[in-house]
Amino acid sequence: MYINKKENEINISPQIVLHYSMSDIAYFDIETTGFDKEKDNIVLISLGYYVKGSIFAVKQYFGENLEDEKNILENFLNDLKNFKVWCSYNGKAFDEPFIKRRMDKYGIKVNLPDEHIDLYRIIKPYKQQLNLERCNLKSVEKYAGIVRKDTIDGGMSVELYKKYLQKRDEKLRKKIMLHNFEDVFNLPNIFQVVWKIENESNFIREDHITDKQLNYLKHLMSKSGVSINIELEKISKKSASKVISALLGGETDEDELKEIIEKYC
Protein backbone atom coordinates (compact mmCIF):
# COMPACT_ATOMS: atom_id res chain seq x y z
CA MET A 1 0.00 0.00 0.00
CA TYR A 2 1.16 3.49 -0.84
CA ILE A 3 0.24 6.39 1.48
CA ASN A 4 0.66 10.02 0.56
CA LYS A 5 -0.30 13.23 2.38
CA LYS A 6 -0.50 16.79 1.06
CA GLU A 7 -1.33 20.04 2.83
CA ASN A 8 -2.68 23.11 1.03
CA GLU A 9 -4.48 26.29 1.96
CA ILE A 10 -8.19 26.66 1.24
CA ASN A 11 -9.59 30.18 1.14
CA ILE A 12 -13.18 30.13 2.35
CA SER A 13 -14.98 32.78 4.35
CA PRO A 14 -14.35 32.11 8.07
CA GLN A 15 -18.07 32.74 8.59
CA ILE A 16 -18.95 29.76 6.40
CA VAL A 17 -16.28 27.53 7.98
CA LEU A 18 -17.57 28.37 11.45
CA HIS A 19 -21.27 28.09 10.55
CA TYR A 20 -20.92 24.52 9.27
CA SER A 21 -18.22 23.51 11.83
CA MET A 22 -16.11 22.53 8.83
CA SER A 23 -12.96 22.08 10.88
CA ASP A 24 -14.61 19.16 12.68
CA ILE A 25 -15.52 17.26 9.51
CA ALA A 26 -13.74 14.38 7.74
CA TYR A 27 -14.05 14.71 3.94
CA PHE A 28 -13.70 11.50 1.95
CA ASP A 29 -14.02 9.75 -1.40
CA ILE A 30 -13.21 6.28 -2.70
CA GLU A 31 -12.06 4.70 -5.96
CA THR A 32 -13.01 1.12 -6.76
CA THR A 33 -12.56 -1.54 -9.42
CA GLY A 34 -16.26 -1.32 -10.26
CA PHE A 35 -19.71 -0.60 -8.87
CA ASP A 36 -20.53 -3.98 -7.29
CA LYS A 37 -19.74 -3.74 -3.57
CA GLU A 38 -19.96 -7.54 -3.28
CA LYS A 39 -17.37 -8.35 -5.95
CA ASP A 40 -15.32 -5.21 -6.55
CA ASN A 41 -12.52 -3.76 -4.44
CA ILE A 42 -11.73 -0.40 -2.91
CA VAL A 43 -8.34 0.58 -4.33
CA LEU A 44 -8.00 4.16 -3.08
CA ILE A 45 -9.47 6.31 -0.33
CA SER A 46 -8.71 9.97 0.22
CA LEU A 47 -9.37 11.55 3.61
CA GLY A 48 -9.40 15.33 3.97
CA TYR A 49 -9.44 17.40 7.14
CA TYR A 50 -8.46 20.81 8.44
CA VAL A 51 -5.08 20.84 10.17
CA LYS A 52 -4.89 24.41 11.44
CA GLY A 53 -6.64 27.57 10.33
CA SER A 54 -7.15 27.40 6.58
CA ILE A 55 -4.60 24.61 6.05
CA PHE A 56 -6.29 21.49 4.69
CA ALA A 57 -4.67 18.06 4.50
CA VAL A 58 -5.56 15.20 2.18
CA LYS A 59 -4.22 11.78 3.11
CA GLN A 60 -4.47 9.08 0.44
CA TYR A 61 -4.35 5.32 0.86
CA PHE A 62 -3.59 3.65 -2.49
CA GLY A 63 -3.65 -0.09 -3.13
CA GLU A 64 -0.68 -1.24 -5.15
CA ASN A 65 -2.50 -4.53 -5.58
CA LEU A 66 -6.00 -5.86 -4.86
CA GLU A 67 -4.78 -7.57 -1.67
CA ASP A 68 -4.13 -4.13 -0.16
CA GLU A 69 -7.85 -3.47 0.30
CA LYS A 70 -7.93 -4.54 3.95
CA ASN A 71 -4.90 -2.37 4.77
CA ILE A 72 -6.49 0.59 3.00
CA LEU A 73 -9.64 0.24 5.08
CA GLU A 74 -7.81 -0.27 8.38
CA ASN A 75 -5.53 2.73 7.89
CA PHE A 76 -8.37 4.96 6.73
CA LEU A 77 -10.66 3.91 9.58
CA ASN A 78 -7.91 4.41 12.14
CA ASP A 79 -7.56 8.04 11.03
CA LEU A 80 -11.33 8.48 10.72
CA LYS A 81 -12.05 7.46 14.33
CA ASN A 82 -11.31 10.99 15.57
CA PHE A 83 -14.29 12.41 13.68
CA LYS A 84 -18.01 12.28 14.46
CA VAL A 85 -19.04 13.81 11.12
CA TRP A 86 -17.93 12.90 7.60
CA CYS A 87 -18.72 14.54 4.29
CA SER A 88 -18.93 13.30 0.72
CA TYR A 89 -20.51 13.98 -2.63
CA ASN A 90 -23.13 11.29 -3.25
CA GLY A 91 -21.42 9.13 -0.65
CA LYS A 92 -24.62 8.01 1.07
CA ALA A 93 -25.61 6.10 -2.04
CA PHE A 94 -22.19 4.76 -3.05
CA ASP A 95 -19.14 5.34 -0.84
CA GLU A 96 -20.60 4.63 2.60
CA PRO A 97 -22.43 1.37 1.73
CA PHE A 98 -19.38 0.23 -0.27
CA ILE A 99 -17.10 0.82 2.72
CA LYS A 100 -19.51 -0.95 5.08
CA ARG A 101 -19.77 -4.02 2.85
CA ARG A 102 -16.01 -4.33 2.45
CA MET A 103 -15.60 -3.88 6.23
CA ASP A 104 -18.03 -6.76 6.71
CA LYS A 105 -16.00 -8.92 4.36
CA TYR A 106 -12.88 -8.54 6.48
CA GLY A 107 -14.67 -8.60 9.81
CA ILE A 108 -13.61 -5.04 10.62
CA LYS A 109 -15.65 -3.71 13.53
CA VAL A 110 -15.27 0.06 13.75
CA ASN A 111 -17.90 2.69 14.48
CA LEU A 112 -18.29 5.06 11.56
CA PRO A 113 -19.09 8.77 12.15
CA ASP A 114 -22.59 9.44 13.48
CA GLU A 115 -23.46 12.08 10.88
CA HIS A 116 -22.93 11.98 7.11
CA ILE A 117 -23.18 15.26 5.20
CA ASP A 118 -23.87 14.38 1.57
CA LEU A 119 -23.44 17.59 -0.42
CA TYR A 120 -25.06 16.04 -3.48
CA ARG A 121 -28.33 15.47 -1.61
CA ILE A 122 -28.29 19.03 -0.30
CA ILE A 123 -27.68 20.63 -3.70
CA LYS A 124 -29.68 18.37 -6.06
CA PRO A 125 -33.13 19.80 -5.14
CA TYR A 126 -31.92 23.20 -6.40
CA LYS A 127 -30.35 21.99 -9.65
CA GLN A 128 -32.61 23.98 -12.00
CA GLN A 129 -32.36 27.17 -9.95
CA LEU A 130 -28.58 26.89 -10.10
CA ASN A 131 -28.86 26.45 -13.90
CA LEU A 132 -27.02 23.14 -13.77
CA GLU A 133 -27.46 20.71 -16.66
CA ARG A 134 -26.10 17.96 -14.43
CA CYS A 135 -25.60 17.73 -10.69
CA ASN A 136 -22.37 15.74 -10.66
CA LEU A 137 -19.40 17.04 -8.68
CA LYS A 138 -17.57 18.54 -11.64
CA SER A 139 -20.65 20.53 -12.69
CA VAL A 140 -21.07 21.96 -9.19
CA GLU A 141 -17.34 22.69 -9.00
CA LYS A 142 -17.57 24.62 -12.25
CA TYR A 143 -20.52 26.59 -10.85
CA ALA A 144 -18.41 27.42 -7.79
CA GLY A 145 -15.54 28.61 -9.99
CA ILE A 146 -13.27 25.66 -9.24
CA VAL A 147 -10.80 24.67 -11.96
CA ARG A 148 -9.56 21.10 -11.81
CA LYS A 149 -6.20 19.79 -12.98
CA ASP A 150 -7.30 16.19 -13.50
CA THR A 151 -8.98 15.17 -16.75
CA ILE A 152 -10.59 11.82 -15.90
CA ASP A 153 -13.81 10.61 -14.26
CA GLY A 154 -14.65 7.68 -12.00
CA GLY A 155 -15.25 5.28 -14.88
CA MET A 156 -11.90 6.12 -16.45
CA SER A 157 -10.25 5.66 -13.06
CA VAL A 158 -11.43 2.03 -13.02
CA GLU A 159 -9.83 1.34 -16.40
CA LEU A 160 -6.62 3.17 -15.50
CA TYR A 161 -6.25 1.09 -12.35
CA LYS A 162 -6.55 -2.13 -14.36
CA LYS A 163 -3.73 -0.86 -16.57
CA TYR A 164 -1.71 0.11 -13.51
CA LEU A 165 -1.91 -3.47 -12.17
CA GLN A 166 -0.47 -4.69 -15.48
CA LYS A 167 2.18 -2.05 -16.14
CA ARG A 168 3.00 -0.61 -12.69
CA ASP A 169 3.34 2.74 -14.38
CA GLU A 170 3.82 5.51 -11.80
CA LYS A 171 2.21 8.02 -14.16
CA LEU A 172 -1.03 6.03 -14.08
CA ARG A 173 -0.96 5.93 -10.27
CA LYS A 174 -0.44 9.69 -10.10
CA LYS A 175 -3.30 10.28 -12.53
CA ILE A 176 -5.72 8.19 -10.46
CA MET A 177 -4.58 9.78 -7.21
CA LEU A 178 -4.87 13.31 -8.59
CA HIS A 179 -8.46 12.65 -9.59
CA ASN A 180 -9.37 11.32 -6.14
CA PHE A 181 -7.36 14.05 -4.41
CA GLU A 182 -9.32 16.79 -6.16
CA ASP A 183 -12.63 15.04 -5.43
CA VAL A 184 -11.85 15.53 -1.73
CA PHE A 185 -9.84 18.76 -1.75
CA ASN A 186 -12.71 20.57 -3.49
CA LEU A 187 -15.45 19.45 -1.09
CA PRO A 188 -14.97 22.29 1.43
CA ASN A 189 -15.44 24.84 -1.36
CA ILE A 190 -18.81 23.29 -2.24
CA PHE A 191 -20.11 24.52 1.11
CA GLN A 192 -20.11 27.97 -0.47
CA VAL A 193 -22.87 26.76 -2.80
CA VAL A 194 -24.78 25.34 0.18
CA TRP A 195 -24.40 28.69 1.96
CA LYS A 196 -25.82 30.49 -1.06
CA ILE A 197 -28.81 28.15 -1.24
CA GLU A 198 -29.56 28.53 2.46
CA ASN A 199 -29.11 32.30 2.65
CA GLU A 200 -30.73 33.60 -0.54
CA SER A 201 -34.51 33.75 -0.22
CA ASN A 202 -35.18 32.93 -3.88
CA PHE A 203 -34.04 29.30 -3.47
CA ILE A 204 -36.93 26.87 -2.98
CA ARG A 205 -36.31 23.14 -3.34
CA GLU A 206 -37.89 21.82 -6.53
CA ASP A 207 -39.48 18.85 -4.74
CA HIS A 208 -40.75 20.87 -1.79
CA ILE A 209 -43.69 19.90 0.40
CA THR A 210 -47.10 20.81 -1.02
CA ASP A 211 -49.46 23.18 0.80
CA LYS A 212 -51.91 20.30 1.29
CA GLN A 213 -49.21 18.12 2.85
CA LEU A 214 -47.99 20.96 5.05
CA ASN A 215 -51.43 21.71 6.45
CA TYR A 216 -52.18 18.05 7.08
CA LEU A 217 -48.77 17.46 8.67
CA LYS A 218 -49.22 20.40 11.02
CA HIS A 219 -52.67 19.09 11.93
CA LEU A 220 -51.34 15.62 12.74
CA MET A 221 -48.44 16.99 14.76
CA SER A 222 -50.75 19.24 16.77
CA LYS A 223 -53.13 16.35 17.37
CA SER A 224 -50.27 14.10 18.51
CA GLY A 225 -48.59 16.79 20.61
CA VAL A 226 -45.42 16.55 18.52
CA SER A 227 -43.02 19.42 17.85
CA ILE A 228 -39.98 19.07 15.59
CA ASN A 229 -37.28 21.74 15.40
CA ILE A 230 -37.24 21.80 11.58
CA GLU A 231 -38.66 24.28 9.07
CA LEU A 232 -41.39 22.07 7.63
CA GLU A 233 -41.90 24.45 4.70
CA LYS A 234 -38.46 23.45 3.40
CA ILE A 235 -38.70 19.67 3.54
CA SER A 236 -39.33 17.47 0.52
CA LYS A 237 -42.62 15.93 -0.59
CA LYS A 238 -41.16 12.49 0.06
CA SER A 239 -40.13 13.42 3.61
CA ALA A 240 -43.58 14.87 4.28
CA SER A 241 -45.26 11.71 3.01
CA LYS A 242 -43.07 9.45 5.17
CA VAL A 243 -43.65 11.53 8.32
CA ILE A 244 -47.40 11.67 7.72
CA SER A 245 -47.44 7.86 7.40
CA ALA A 246 -45.41 7.52 10.59
CA LEU A 247 -47.75 9.82 12.52
CA LEU A 248 -50.81 7.97 11.24
CA GLY A 249 -49.13 4.76 12.40
CA GLY A 250 -48.82 6.13 15.91
CA GLU A 251 -45.18 7.24 15.87
CA THR A 252 -44.72 10.24 18.19
CA ASP A 253 -41.03 10.07 19.07
CA GLU A 254 -39.68 13.44 17.92
CA ASP A 255 -36.14 12.16 17.29
CA GLU A 256 -37.45 9.28 15.16
CA LEU A 257 -39.61 11.64 13.11
CA LYS A 258 -36.70 14.02 12.64
CA GLU A 259 -34.55 11.13 11.40
CA ILE A 260 -37.25 10.24 8.86
CA ILE A 261 -37.31 13.81 7.56
CA GLU A 262 -33.52 14.01 7.26
CA LYS A 263 -33.32 10.59 5.58
CA TYR A 264 -35.69 11.51 2.75
CA CYS A 265 -34.84 15.19 2.30
PATI-803397 format. One record per residue (C-alpha): residue in three letters; x, y, z. Coordinates in steps of 0.2 Angstrom, whole numbers. Example, Ala and Ser with C-alpha at 12.3 -4.5 7.8 and 13.67 -1.06 7.14 Angstrom:
REM PATI-803397
@dopa->ALA, east->62, north->-22, up->39
@dopa->SER, east->68, north->-5, up->36
***
This chain:
REM PATI-803397
@dopa->MET, east->0, north->0, up->0
@dopa->TYR, east->6, north->17, up->-4
@dopa->ILE, east->1, north->32, up->7
@dopa->ASN, east->3, north->50, up->3
@dopa->LYS, east->-1, north->66, up->12
@dopa->LYS, east->-2, north->84, up->5
@dopa->GLU, east->-7, north->100, up->14
@dopa->ASN, east->-13, north->116, up->5
@dopa->GLU, east->-22, north->131, up->10
@dopa->ILE, east->-41, north->133, up->6
@dopa->ASN, east->-48, north->151, up->6
@dopa->ILE, east->-66, north->151, up->12
@dopa->SER, east->-75, north->164, up->22
@dopa->PRO, east->-72, north->161, up->40
@dopa->GLN, east->-90, north->164, up->43
@dopa->ILE, east->-95, north->149, up->32
@dopa->VAL, east->-81, north->138, up->40
@dopa->LEU, east->-88, north->142, up->57
@dopa->HIS, east->-106, north->140, up->53
@dopa->TYR, east->-105, north->123, up->46
@dopa->SER, east->-91, north->118, up->59
@dopa->MET, east->-81, north->113, up->44
@dopa->SER, east->-65, north->110, up->54
@dopa->ASP, east->-73, north->96, up->63
@dopa->ILE, east->-78, north->86, up->48
@dopa->ALA, east->-69, north->72, up->39
@dopa->TYR, east->-70, north->74, up->20
@dopa->PHE, east->-69, north->57, up->10
@dopa->ASP, east->-70, north->49, up->-7
@dopa->ILE, east->-66, north->31, up->-14
@dopa->GLU, east->-60, north->23, up->-30
@dopa->THR, east->-65, north->6, up->-34
@dopa->THR, east->-63, north->-8, up->-47
@dopa->GLY, east->-81, north->-7, up->-51
@dopa->PHE, east->-99, north->-3, up->-44
@dopa->ASP, east->-103, north->-20, up->-36
@dopa->LYS, east->-99, north->-19, up->-18
@dopa->GLU, east->-100, north->-38, up->-16
@dopa->LYS, east->-87, north->-42, up->-30
@dopa->ASP, east->-77, north->-26, up->-33
@dopa->ASN, east->-63, north->-19, up->-22
@dopa->ILE, east->-59, north->-2, up->-15
@dopa->VAL, east->-42, north->3, up->-22
@dopa->LEU, east->-40, north->21, up->-15
@dopa->ILE, east->-47, north->32, up->-2
@dopa->SER, east->-44, north->50, up->1
@dopa->LEU, east->-47, north->58, up->18
@dopa->GLY, east->-47, north->77, up->20
@dopa->TYR, east->-47, north->87, up->36
@dopa->TYR, east->-42, north->104, up->42
@dopa->VAL, east->-25, north->104, up->51
@dopa->LYS, east->-24, north->122, up->57
@dopa->GLY, east->-33, north->138, up->52
@dopa->SER, east->-36, north->137, up->33
@dopa->ILE, east->-23, north->123, up->30
@dopa->PHE, east->-31, north->107, up->23
@dopa->ALA, east->-23, north->90, up->22
@dopa->VAL, east->-28, north->76, up->11
@dopa->LYS, east->-21, north->59, up->16
@dopa->GLN, east->-22, north->45, up->2
@dopa->TYR, east->-22, north->27, up->4
@dopa->PHE, east->-18, north->18, up->-12
@dopa->GLY, east->-18, north->0, up->-16
@dopa->GLU, east->-3, north->-6, up->-26
@dopa->ASN, east->-13, north->-23, up->-28
@dopa->LEU, east->-30, north->-29, up->-24
@dopa->GLU, east->-24, north->-38, up->-8
@dopa->ASP, east->-21, north->-21, up->-1
@dopa->GLU, east->-39, north->-17, up->2
@dopa->LYS, east->-40, north->-23, up->20
@dopa->ASN, east->-24, north->-12, up->24
@dopa->ILE, east->-32, north->3, up->15
@dopa->LEU, east->-48, north->1, up->25
@dopa->GLU, east->-39, north->-1, up->42
@dopa->ASN, east->-28, north->14, up->39
@dopa->PHE, east->-42, north->25, up->34
@dopa->LEU, east->-53, north->20, up->48
@dopa->ASN, east->-40, north->22, up->61
@dopa->ASP, east->-38, north->40, up->55
@dopa->LEU, east->-57, north->42, up->54
@dopa->LYS, east->-60, north->37, up->72
@dopa->ASN, east->-57, north->55, up->78
@dopa->PHE, east->-71, north->62, up->68
@dopa->LYS, east->-90, north->61, up->72
@dopa->VAL, east->-95, north->69, up->56
@dopa->TRP, east->-90, north->64, up->38
@dopa->CYS, east->-94, north->73, up->21
@dopa->SER, east->-95, north->67, up->4
@dopa->TYR, east->-103, north->70, up->-13
@dopa->ASN, east->-116, north->56, up->-16
@dopa->GLY, east->-107, north->46, up->-3
@dopa->LYS, east->-123, north->40, up->5
@dopa->ALA, east->-128, north->31, up->-10
@dopa->PHE, east->-111, north->24, up->-15
@dopa->ASP, east->-96, north->27, up->-4
@dopa->GLU, east->-103, north->23, up->13
@dopa->PRO, east->-112, north->7, up->9
@dopa->PHE, east->-97, north->1, up->-1
@dopa->ILE, east->-85, north->4, up->14
@dopa->LYS, east->-98, north->-5, up->25
@dopa->ARG, east->-99, north->-20, up->14
@dopa->ARG, east->-80, north->-22, up->12
@dopa->MET, east->-78, north->-19, up->31
@dopa->ASP, east->-90, north->-34, up->34
@dopa->LYS, east->-80, north->-45, up->22
@dopa->TYR, east->-64, north->-43, up->32
@dopa->GLY, east->-73, north->-43, up->49
@dopa->ILE, east->-68, north->-25, up->53
@dopa->LYS, east->-78, north->-19, up->68
@dopa->VAL, east->-76, north->0, up->69
@dopa->ASN, east->-89, north->13, up->72
@dopa->LEU, east->-91, north->25, up->58
@dopa->PRO, east->-95, north->44, up->61
@dopa->ASP, east->-113, north->47, up->67
@dopa->GLU, east->-117, north->60, up->54
@dopa->HIS, east->-115, north->60, up->36
@dopa->ILE, east->-116, north->76, up->26
@dopa->ASP, east->-119, north->72, up->8
@dopa->LEU, east->-117, north->88, up->-2
@dopa->TYR, east->-125, north->80, up->-17
@dopa->ARG, east->-142, north->77, up->-8
@dopa->ILE, east->-141, north->95, up->-2
@dopa->ILE, east->-138, north->103, up->-19
@dopa->LYS, east->-148, north->92, up->-30
@dopa->PRO, east->-166, north->99, up->-26
@dopa->TYR, east->-160, north->116, up->-32
@dopa->LYS, east->-152, north->110, up->-48
@dopa->GLN, east->-163, north->120, up->-60
@dopa->GLN, east->-162, north->136, up->-50
@dopa->LEU, east->-143, north->134, up->-51
@dopa->ASN, east->-144, north->132, up->-70
@dopa->LEU, east->-135, north->116, up->-69
@dopa->GLU, east->-137, north->104, up->-83
@dopa->ARG, east->-130, north->90, up->-72
@dopa->CYS, east->-128, north->89, up->-53
@dopa->ASN, east->-112, north->79, up->-53
@dopa->LEU, east->-97, north->85, up->-43
@dopa->LYS, east->-88, north->93, up->-58
@dopa->SER, east->-103, north->103, up->-63
@dopa->VAL, east->-105, north->110, up->-46
@dopa->GLU, east->-87, north->113, up->-45
@dopa->LYS, east->-88, north->123, up->-61
@dopa->TYR, east->-103, north->133, up->-54
@dopa->ALA, east->-92, north->137, up->-39
@dopa->GLY, east->-78, north->143, up->-50
@dopa->ILE, east->-66, north->128, up->-46
@dopa->VAL, east->-54, north->123, up->-60
@dopa->ARG, east->-48, north->106, up->-59
@dopa->LYS, east->-31, north->99, up->-65
@dopa->ASP, east->-37, north->81, up->-68
@dopa->THR, east->-45, north->76, up->-84
@dopa->ILE, east->-53, north->59, up->-80
@dopa->ASP, east->-69, north->53, up->-71
@dopa->GLY, east->-73, north->38, up->-60
@dopa->GLY, east->-76, north->26, up->-74
@dopa->MET, east->-60, north->31, up->-82
@dopa->SER, east->-51, north->28, up->-65
@dopa->VAL, east->-57, north->10, up->-65
@dopa->GLU, east->-49, north->7, up->-82
@dopa->LEU, east->-33, north->16, up->-78
@dopa->TYR, east->-31, north->5, up->-62
@dopa->LYS, east->-33, north->-11, up->-72
@dopa->LYS, east->-19, north->-4, up->-83
@dopa->TYR, east->-9, north->1, up->-68
@dopa->LEU, east->-10, north->-17, up->-61
@dopa->GLN, east->-2, north->-23, up->-77
@dopa->LYS, east->11, north->-10, up->-81
@dopa->ARG, east->15, north->-3, up->-63
@dopa->ASP, east->17, north->14, up->-72
@dopa->GLU, east->19, north->28, up->-59
@dopa->LYS, east->11, north->40, up->-71
@dopa->LEU, east->-5, north->30, up->-70
@dopa->ARG, east->-5, north->30, up->-51
@dopa->LYS, east->-2, north->48, up->-50
@dopa->LYS, east->-17, north->51, up->-63
@dopa->ILE, east->-29, north->41, up->-52
@dopa->MET, east->-23, north->49, up->-36
@dopa->LEU, east->-24, north->67, up->-43
@dopa->HIS, east->-42, north->63, up->-48
@dopa->ASN, east->-47, north->57, up->-31
@dopa->PHE, east->-37, north->70, up->-22
@dopa->GLU, east->-47, north->84, up->-31
@dopa->ASP, east->-63, north->75, up->-27
@dopa->VAL, east->-59, north->78, up->-9
@dopa->PHE, east->-49, north->94, up->-9
@dopa->ASN, east->-64, north->103, up->-17
@dopa->LEU, east->-77, north->97, up->-5
@dopa->PRO, east->-75, north->111, up->7
@dopa->ASN, east->-77, north->124, up->-7
@dopa->ILE, east->-94, north->116, up->-11
@dopa->PHE, east->-101, north->123, up->6
@dopa->GLN, east->-101, north->140, up->-2
@dopa->VAL, east->-114, north->134, up->-14
@dopa->VAL, east->-124, north->127, up->1
@dopa->TRP, east->-122, north->143, up->10
@dopa->LYS, east->-129, north->152, up->-5
@dopa->ILE, east->-144, north->141, up->-6
@dopa->GLU, east->-148, north->143, up->12
@dopa->ASN, east->-146, north->162, up->13
@dopa->GLU, east->-154, north->168, up->-3
@dopa->SER, east->-173, north->169, up->-1
@dopa->ASN, east->-176, north->165, up->-19
@dopa->PHE, east->-170, north->146, up->-17
@dopa->ILE, east->-185, north->134, up->-15
@dopa->ARG, east->-182, north->116, up->-17
@dopa->GLU, east->-189, north->109, up->-33
@dopa->ASP, east->-197, north->94, up->-24
@dopa->HIS, east->-204, north->104, up->-9
@dopa->ILE, east->-218, north->100, up->2
@dopa->THR, east->-235, north->104, up->-5
@dopa->ASP, east->-247, north->116, up->4
@dopa->LYS, east->-260, north->102, up->6
@dopa->GLN, east->-246, north->91, up->14
@dopa->LEU, east->-240, north->105, up->25
@dopa->ASN, east->-257, north->109, up->32
@dopa->TYR, east->-261, north->90, up->35
@dopa->LEU, east->-244, north->87, up->43
@dopa->LYS, east->-246, north->102, up->55
@dopa->HIS, east->-263, north->95, up->60
@dopa->LEU, east->-257, north->78, up->64
@dopa->MET, east->-242, north->85, up->74
@dopa->SER, east->-254, north->96, up->84
@dopa->LYS, east->-266, north->82, up->87
@dopa->SER, east->-251, north->71, up->93
@dopa->GLY, east->-243, north->84, up->103
@dopa->VAL, east->-227, north->83, up->93
@dopa->SER, east->-215, north->97, up->89
@dopa->ILE, east->-200, north->95, up->78
@dopa->ASN, east->-186, north->109, up->77
@dopa->ILE, east->-186, north->109, up->58
@dopa->GLU, east->-193, north->121, up->45
@dopa->LEU, east->-207, north->110, up->38
@dopa->GLU, east->-209, north->122, up->23
@dopa->LYS, east->-192, north->117, up->17
@dopa->ILE, east->-193, north->98, up->18
@dopa->SER, east->-197, north->87, up->3
@dopa->LYS, east->-213, north->80, up->-3
@dopa->LYS, east->-206, north->62, up->0
@dopa->SER, east->-201, north->67, up->18
@dopa->ALA, east->-218, north->74, up->21
@dopa->SER, east->-226, north->59, up->15
@dopa->LYS, east->-215, north->47, up->26
@dopa->VAL, east->-218, north->58, up->42
@dopa->ILE, east->-237, north->58, up->39
@dopa->SER, east->-237, north->39, up->37
@dopa->ALA, east->-227, north->38, up->53
@dopa->LEU, east->-239, north->49, up->63
@dopa->LEU, east->-254, north->40, up->56
@dopa->GLY, east->-246, north->24, up->62
@dopa->GLY, east->-244, north->31, up->80
@dopa->GLU, east->-226, north->36, up->79
@dopa->THR, east->-224, north->51, up->91
@dopa->ASP, east->-205, north->50, up->95
@dopa->GLU, east->-198, north->67, up->90
@dopa->ASP, east->-181, north->61, up->86
@dopa->GLU, east->-187, north->46, up->76
@dopa->LEU, east->-198, north->58, up->66
@dopa->LYS, east->-183, north->70, up->63
@dopa->GLU, east->-173, north->56, up->57
@dopa->ILE, east->-186, north->51, up->44
@dopa->ILE, east->-187, north->69, up->38
@dopa->GLU, east->-168, north->70, up->36
@dopa->LYS, east->-167, north->53, up->28
@dopa->TYR, east->-178, north->58, up->14
@dopa->CYS, east->-174, north->76, up->11
***
